């Protein structure tokens, strides 16, 4: 049991240090109740690594917005954060 826990910890990926000179990728999603976003960057092998992520609920008035406006709000929220 201890050996398997040790293997799980040692096999996990090291924290990714982002580089400001490289391109960042912002992915967003919106629904009738919430927004979510994730900021990522590729490593030298092309694998995406999360830099920052978050989510929030939307207000009652925003729930009536068309989906494309909710998606734009998710983009703005991701950029502001």
Secondary structure, DSSP 8 states (H G I E B T S, - for coil): -HHHHHHHHHHS-------TTS--EEEEEE-SSEEEEEEEEE-TTS-EEEEEEEEEE--TTGGGS-HHHHHHHHHHHHHH-
